[in-house]
Amino acid sequence: MQRVEQEIARLIDECDYKEVTRLFSTLSGGKRLRAKLILKIAQNHKDAPLLAAIVELIHAASLLHDDVIDDAELRRGVPSVNATEDSKTAVMLGDILYSKAFTELVSFDKEVARTIASCVTALSKGEMMDVKMSESFNYDEKLYLDMLYLKTATLIEAAAKASALLVDKDASKYATYGRNLGLSFQIIDDILDITADAKTLGKPALNDFVEGKCTLPYIYLYQQLEDDAKSRLISLHKKELDEVDTIWIKDIMKKYKTVEKSFELALKLSNEAKSVMHEDSDLVAILDTMIKRTF
C-alpha cells in the first residue's frame, strides 16, 4: 500500500497546483478497499500500484461529487470539501481527479483501460438514478439493487476485472467476485446507517432515509406493513426525524426483522463470491472482514 500512496501523491503533485494538493490532503483515504483488491489480484505486476492509485482517484472524485449532490457536511467523520470550501470547489476538485485518472489510464492495455473507463459512466448513471429515486419513496427492491450495482459495485467489479486482465487471470470470475463484494459491502453500509451510532458512522443515524434514500431495510419494512403504517413510513420520507419517529422505525424494523433480512442477502452475495474465489484465501478474507462488520 505504501507504493499506492506514493503513486497517488505523485499524481496529485503532477497536477501542479498547490490548491489541489492542499484540498486533496484534507480528504480521508478511507479503507482503500479497491486498491487493496488490485494489489492482491495483481500483486506481482509492476503497474498494479499505479492502477490502484488511478482507481482511488476515481473513487475520491465520485465521493466529492456525491457529497455535493447530497449536501453532505461530513465524509468519514471529517468535514467535506463542500462544507469547508463550497460546492463549486468540490466539483472542480472532483473533475481534476477524474481527468488526471483518465490521463494516466491511457498508458495501460486497451482492455484494462476500457474496463475502468466504462465503469465510470455506469457509476455516474447510478448516481443520477439515486438522485431520481430519492424524489419519492421507493419500494422496488430490483430497482434499488440495480442502482446500487451501478453507483457502488461497478467500480469494485472493474477494479477486480482490470487487475485480473493485467496478469492474465480469469477476468470474468474476478468480475463476479468484485460485483458481489461491492453489493454486499454497500448493503452492510446501509444496515450500519440504521444500527450504528452517529460517532461510529461519522454522520447522524438514519441519515440515508432523511436524505431520501430507501435502502433495503426500509423496502422490506414497507412490504410487511399494513396500510396505516405504510402511510406513516412514507410520510417520514425525506423528513428530519424526531426521537419518537426514530424509535418507531427502529422498533418496527426489529419486529419484522428487516435488518436481518437485508443481512441475509448480503451474506448470500458474499457466499456466491466465495464460491468463485474459494482457492484464494486472501480474497475470501476480504469478504469475511466485510461481512463481519458490527451491526
Contacts in CASP RR format, 6 or more apart in sequence:
PFRMAT RR
TARGET T0000
AUTHOR 0000-0000-0000
METHOD contacts of the structure
MODEL  1
MQRVEQEIARLIDECDYKEVTRLFSTLSGGKRLRAKLILKIAQNHKDAPL
LAAIVELIHAASLLHDDVIDDAELRRGVPSVNATEDSKTAVMLGDILYSK
AFTELVSFDKEVARTIASCVTALSKGEMMDVKMSESFNYDEKLYLDMLYL
KTATLIEAAAKASALLVDKDASKYATYGRNLGLSFQIIDDILDITADAKT
LGKPALNDFVEGKCTLPYIYLYQQLEDDAKSRLISLHKKELDEVDTIWIK
DIMKKYKTVEKSFELALKLSNEAKSVMHEDSDLVAILDTMIKRTF
1 32 0 8 1.000
1 35 0 8 1.000
1 36 0 8 1.000
1 39 0 8 1.000
3 49 0 8 1.000
4 32 0 8 1.000
4 35 0 8 1.000
4 39 0 8 1.000
4 49 0 8 1.000
4 52 0 8 1.000
4 53 0 8 1.000
4 56 0 8 1.000
6 49 0 8 1.000
7 49 0 8 1.000
7 50 0 8 1.000
7 52 0 8 1.000
7 53 0 8 1.000
8 53 0 8 1.000
8 56 0 8 1.000
8 57 0 8 1.000
10 53 0 8 1.000
11 53 0 8 1.000
11 54 0 8 1.000
11 57 0 8 1.000
11 100 0 8 1.000
11 101 0 8 1.000
11 104 0 8 1.000
12 20 0 8 1.000
12 21 0 8 1.000
12 24 0 8 1.000
12 100 0 8 1.000
13 21 0 8 1.000
14 100 0 8 1.000
15 21 0 8 1.000
15 96 0 8 1.000
15 100 0 8 1.000
17 96 0 8 1.000
20 93 0 8 1.000
20 96 0 8 1.000
23 81 0 8 1.000
23 85 0 8 1.000
23 89 0 8 1.000
23 93 0 8 1.000
24 60 0 8 1.000
24 93 0 8 1.000
24 97 0 8 1.000
26 78 0 8 1.000
26 81 0 8 1.000
26 84 0 8 1.000
27 60 0 8 1.000
27 64 0 8 1.000
27 75 0 8 1.000
27 81 0 8 1.000
28 75 0 8 1.000
28 76 0 8 1.000
28 77 0 8 1.000
28 78 0 8 1.000
29 56 0 8 1.000
29 60 0 8 1.000
29 76 0 8 1.000
30 76 0 8 1.000
32 52 0 8 1.000
32 56 0 8 1.000
33 156 0 8 1.000
33 185 0 8 1.000
33 286 0 8 1.000
34 52 0 8 1.000
34 55 0 8 1.000
34 56 0 8 1.000
34 59 0 8 1.000
34 155 0 8 1.000
34 156 0 8 1.000
34 159 0 8 1.000
35 52 0 8 1.000
35 53 0 8 1.000
35 55 0 8 1.000
35 56 0 8 1.000
36 52 0 8 1.000
36 286 0 8 1.000
37 156 0 8 1.000
37 159 0 8 1.000
37 160 0 8 1.000
37 163 0 8 1.000
37 178 0 8 1.000
37 181 0 8 1.000
37 283 0 8 1.000
37 286 0 8 1.000
38 48 0 8 1.000
38 51 0 8 1.000
38 52 0 8 1.000
38 55 0 8 1.000
38 159 0 8 1.000
38 160 0 8 1.000
38 162 0 8 1.000
38 163 0 8 1.000
39 48 0 8 1.000
39 49 0 8 1.000
39 52 0 8 1.000
40 280 0 8 1.000
40 282 0 8 1.000
40 283 0 8 1.000
40 286 0 8 1.000
41 160 0 8 1.000
41 163 0 8 1.000
41 164 0 8 1.000
41 166 0 8 1.000
41 167 0 8 1.000
41 169 0 8 1.000
41 174 0 8 1.000
41 283 0 8 1.000
42 48 0 8 1.000
42 51 0 8 1.000
42 163 0 8 1.000
42 164 0 8 1.000
42 166 0 8 1.000
42 167 0 8 1.000
44 167 0 8 1.000
45 163 0 8 1.000
45 166 0 8 1.000
45 167 0 8 1.000
47 108 0 8 1.000
47 166 0 8 1.000
48 163 0 8 1.000
48 166 0 8 1.000
50 104 0 8 1.000
51 108 0 8 1.000
51 112 0 8 1.000
51 116 0 8 1.000
51 162 0 8 1.000
51 163 0 8 1.000
51 166 0 8 1.000
52 159 0 8 1.000
53 104 0 8 1.000
54 101 0 8 1.000
54 104 0 8 1.000
54 105 0 8 1.000
54 116 0 8 1.000
55 101 0 8 1.000
55 116 0 8 1.000
55 155 0 8 1.000
55 158 0 8 1.000
55 159 0 8 1.000
55 162 0 8 1.000
57 97 0 8 1.000
57 98 0 8 1.000
57 100 0 8 1.000
57 101 0 8 1.000
58 97 0 8 1.000
58 98 0 8 1.000
58 101 0 8 1.000
58 116 0 8 1.000
58 120 0 8 1.000
58 123 0 8 1.000
58 155 0 8 1.000
59 155 0 8 1.000
60 94 0 8 1.000
60 97 0 8 1.000
61 93 0 8 1.000
61 94 0 8 1.000
61 95 0 8 1.000
61 97 0 8 1.000
61 98 0 8 1.000
61 101 0 8 1.000
62 123 0 8 1.000
62 124 0 8 1.000
62 127 0 8 1.000
62 155 0 8 1.000
63 75 0 8 1.000
64 80 0 8 1.000
64 81 0 8 1.000
64 82 0 8 1.000
64 90 0 8 1.000
64 91 0 8 1.000
64 93 0 8 1.000
64 94 0 8 1.000
64 97 0 8 1.000
65 90 0 8 1.000
65 91 0 8 1.000
65 94 0 8 1.000
65 127 0 8 1.000
66 72 0 8 1.000
66 127 0 8 1.000
67 75 0 8 1.000
67 80 0 8 1.000
67 81 0 8 1.000
67 82 0 8 1.000
67 83 0 8 1.000
67 90 0 8 1.000
68 82 0 8 1.000
68 87 0 8 1.000
68 90 0 8 1.000
68 91 0 8 1.000
69 127 0 8 1.000
69 131 0 8 1.000
70 211 0 8 1.000
71 82 0 8 1.000
72 80 0 8 1.000
72 82 0 8 1.000
72 83 0 8 1.000
72 203 0 8 1.000
73 79 0 8 1.000
73 80 0 8 1.000
73 82 0 8 1.000
73 83 0 8 1.000
74 80 0 8 1.000
74 83 0 8 1.000
74 202 0 8 1.000
74 203 0 8 1.000
76 202 0 8 1.000
77 201 0 8 1.000
77 202 0 8 1.000
77 203 0 8 1.000
80 90 0 8 1.000
81 89 0 8 1.000
81 90 0 8 1.000
81 93 0 8 1.000
82 89 0 8 1.000
82 90 0 8 1.000
98 120 0 8 1.000
102 117 0 8 1.000
105 113 0 8 1.000
105 116 0 8 1.000
105 117 0 8 1.000
106 113 0 8 1.000
108 162 0 8 1.000
108 166 0 8 1.000
109 165 0 8 1.000
109 166 0 8 1.000
111 165 0 8 1.000
112 162 0 8 1.000
112 165 0 8 1.000
112 166 0 8 1.000
115 158 0 8 1.000
115 161 0 8 1.000
115 162 0 8 1.000
115 165 0 8 1.000
116 158 0 8 1.000
116 159 0 8 1.000
116 162 0 8 1.000
118 158 0 8 1.000
119 154 0 8 1.000
119 155 0 8 1.000
119 157 0 8 1.000
119 158 0 8 1.000
120 155 0 8 1.000
122 150 0 8 1.000
122 154 0 8 1.000
123 150 0 8 1.000
123 151 0 8 1.000
123 154 0 8 1.000
123 155 0 8 1.000
125 150 0 8 1.000
126 147 0 8 1.000
126 150 0 8 1.000
126 151 0 8 1.000
127 151 0 8 1.000
129 146 0 8 1.000
129 147 0 8 1.000
129 150 0 8 1.000
129 151 0 8 1.000
130 147 0 8 1.000
130 151 0 8 1.000
130 213 0 8 1.000
133 143 0 8 1.000
133 144 0 8 1.000
133 147 0 8 1.000
133 213 0 8 1.000
133 214 0 8 1.000
134 211 0 8 1.000
134 212 0 8 1.000
134 213 0 8 1.000
134 238 0 8 1.000
136 237 0 8 1.000
137 214 0 8 1.000
137 222 0 8 1.000
137 233 0 8 1.000
137 234 0 8 1.000
137 237 0 8 1.000
138 144 0 8 1.000
138 214 0 8 1.000
138 219 0 8 1.000
139 214 0 8 1.000
139 219 0 8 1.000
139 222 0 8 1.000
139 223 0 8 1.000
140 219 0 8 1.000
141 216 0 8 1.000
141 219 0 8 1.000
141 220 0 8 1.000
144 214 0 8 1.000
144 215 0 8 1.000
144 216 0 8 1.000
144 219 0 8 1.000
145 183 0 8 1.000
148 183 0 8 1.000
148 186 0 8 1.000
148 187 0 8 1.000
149 179 0 8 1.000
149 183 0 8 1.000
152 182 0 8 1.000
152 183 0 8 1.000
152 185 0 8 1.000
152 186 0 8 1.000
153 178 0 8 1.000
153 179 0 8 1.000
153 180 0 8 1.000
153 181 0 8 1.000
153 182 0 8 1.000
153 183 0 8 1.000
153 185 0 8 1.000
153 186 0 8 1.000
154 179 0 8 1.000
156 178 0 8 1.000
156 179 0 8 1.000
156 181 0 8 1.000
156 182 0 8 1.000
156 185 0 8 1.000
157 175 0 8 1.000
157 178 0 8 1.000
157 179 0 8 1.000
157 182 0 8 1.000
158 175 0 8 1.000
159 178 0 8 1.000
160 174 0 8 1.000
160 175 0 8 1.000
160 177 0 8 1.000
160 178 0 8 1.000
160 181 0 8 1.000
161 171 0 8 1.000
161 172 0 8 1.000
161 174 0 8 1.000
161 175 0 8 1.000
161 178 0 8 1.000
163 174 0 8 1.000
164 170 0 8 1.000
164 171 0 8 1.000
164 173 0 8 1.000
164 174 0 8 1.000
164 175 0 8 1.000
165 171 0 8 1.000
173 276 0 8 1.000
173 277 0 8 1.000
174 277 0 8 1.000
176 272 0 8 1.000
176 273 0 8 1.000
176 276 0 8 1.000
177 273 0 8 1.000
177 276 0 8 1.000
177 277 0 8 1.000
177 283 0 8 1.000
178 273 0 8 1.000
180 269 0 8 1.000
180 270 0 8 1.000
180 272 0 8 1.000
180 273 0 8 1.000
181 270 0 8 1.000
181 273 0 8 1.000
181 286 0 8 1.000
181 287 0 8 1.000
181 290 0 8 1.000
183 266 0 8 1.000
183 269 0 8 1.000
184 265 0 8 1.000
184 266 0 8 1.000
184 267 0 8 1.000
184 269 0 8 1.000
184 270 0 8 1.000
184 273 0 8 1.000
184 287 0 8 1.000
184 290 0 8 1.000
184 291 0 8 1.000
185 290 0 8 1.000
187 215 0 8 1.000
187 216 0 8 1.000
187 262 0 8 1.000
187 263 0 8 1.000
187 265 0 8 1.000
187 266 0 8 1.000
187 269 0 8 1.000
188 263 0 8 1.000
188 266 0 8 1.000
188 290 0 8 1.000
188 291 0 8 1.000
188 293 0 8 1.000
188 295 0 8 1.000
190 208 0 8 1.000
190 215 0 8 1.000
190 216 0 8 1.000
190 217 0 8 1.000
190 262 0 8 1.000
191 217 0 8 1.000
191 259 0 8 1.000
191 262 0 8 1.000
191 263 0 8 1.000
191 266 0 8 1.000
191 295 0 8 1.000
192 200 0 8 1.000
192 201 0 8 1.000
192 293 0 8 1.000
192 295 0 8 1.000
193 201 0 8 1.000
193 205 0 8 1.000
193 206 0 8 1.000
193 207 0 8 1.000
193 208 0 8 1.000
193 215 0 8 1.000
194 205 0 8 1.000
194 206 0 8 1.000
194 208 0 8 1.000
194 215 0 8 1.000
194 217 0 8 1.000
194 250 0 8 1.000
194 253 0 8 1.000
194 259 0 8 1.000
195 259 0 8 1.000
195 295 0 8 1.000
196 205 0 8 1.000
196 294 0 8 1.000
196 295 0 8 1.000
197 205 0 8 1.000
198 204 0 8 1.000
198 205 0 8 1.000
201 207 0 8 1.000
204 210 0 8 1.000
205 246 0 8 1.000
206 241 0 8 1.000
206 246 0 8 1.000
206 249 0 8 1.000
208 215 0 8 1.000
209 215 0 8 1.000
209 218 0 8 1.000
209 236 0 8 1.000
209 237 0 8 1.000
209 238 0 8 1.000
209 241 0 8 1.000
209 249 0 8 1.000
210 238 0 8 1.000
210 239 0 8 1.000
210 240 0 8 1.000
210 241 0 8 1.000
211 238 0 8 1.000
212 237 0 8 1.000
212 238 0 8 1.000
214 222 0 8 1.000
214 237 0 8 1.000
215 262 0 8 1.000
216 258 0 8 1.000
216 261 0 8 1.000
216 262 0 8 1.000
216 265 0 8 1.000
217 253 0 8 1.000
217 258 0 8 1.000
217 259 0 8 1.000
217 261 0 8 1.000
217 262 0 8 1.000
218 233 0 8 1.000
218 258 0 8 1.000
220 256 0 8 1.000
220 258 0 8 1.000
220 261 0 8 1.000
220 262 0 8 1.000
221 233 0 8 1.000
221 249 0 8 1.000
221 252 0 8 1.000
221 253 0 8 1.000
221 256 0 8 1.000
221 258 0 8 1.000
222 230 0 8 1.000
222 233 0 8 1.000
222 234 0 8 1.000
224 256 0 8 1.000
224 258 0 8 1.000
225 233 0 8 1.000
225 252 0 8 1.000
225 256 0 8 1.000
229 252 0 8 1.000
232 248 0 8 1.000
233 249 0 8 1.000
236 245 0 8 1.000
236 249 0 8 1.000
239 245 0 8 1.000
241 249 0 8 1.000
253 259 0 8 1.000
259 295 0 8 1.000
263 295 0 8 1.000
266 291 0 8 1.000
267 291 0 8 1.000
270 287 0 8 1.000
270 290 0 8 1.000
270 291 0 8 1.000
273 287 0 8 1.000
274 284 0 8 1.000
274 287 0 8 1.000
277 283 0 8 1.000
277 284 0 8 1.000
278 284 0 8 1.000
END
